[in-house]
């Protein structure tokens, strides 16, 4: 027997060493044993790795061989959907994607053998930090048995066993009875495959069940510490992992669908119409007033009030359903949009008169804030639609791209027409108004077509 230890008393999460295998003796089954100290009263002694098989006959003569625990072994992993529904349980996002073909496929498979407690698990998916699979009694995070496949502090892929409690970072457990670990990363696609004989437990102190909800999550990591997940896929029903089948993912809750629909309507329809009317259609119904205000102004205020109201309602719906901060880019963008949209009408209430010498400050700040809100809202919608887009071709995102392109085209046409009109071109007021109304109607019809397509996609996700 031989041993190694660290040489300083500074806290550390890992140490590395090279073990040179002896050239004789029984080397068929090797186990590494380690002790870990967290503090004076918390420590673990005699934690054993899963067995490592070493064949001395296969080693080149007169050379040293470095062997490590299977917990940190690394080799190319070739995950595939072959055998799904016949020999193994498969859960993927998008549904029925093949990780061997599609680089955007998040994939989990589980295979058992008759009369054996071992479970062969595979996981793969694109991520810059980690992917993880979990077994749970419900469809919410917490009290879940988890295996994490992610980058360690040195950038290598490691497999970890963990248990989650609530929304805290999962507690890392000893890897236990795990063998045949393979891990790889290729073009930011992280993969792990391994065999576990650990009992699957959704209770911290033990206990097991026969069926579970399956989870796949992914997110960033920093120096080997995982961060909040940025994507989550959960099976729609509990699954018996000993019964080969193809598992489908949970549909988005109706409240989240309502959130997405309201945000779409707010920032791609009512908000867009309100902004267009304020900039390009002030001449329509010129001279007509209601309540002492121009018609264009009343329509603008009405549409933007609807936009802000829909944003507030959608914001409340999302947080009431999630019950906290979910992590990722989407909620950050959404919160910024909510804050800016909330203060936009408040600032407008305190504007100075149209002929005040400081009026230009309000005009510029109001316009720039509107443009910022619009840009951030579009970015938030794109990131939000990625949660609903379950097909491999991501058609929802493509439709949204067409939506943005259509709106940009109409803005260019309206801006060109406004500048052309300013250059003393011979055109009557009625002709100018007619052209503006034609462009507005054309914009509205195209807008509704894209909006309906996206709402249908969200509803069926």
Order of alpha helices (4+ residues) and beta strands (2+ residues): beta-beta-beta-beta-beta-beta-beta-beta-beta-beta-beta-beta-beta-beta-beta-alpha-alpha-beta-beta-alpha-alpha-alpha-alpha-alpha
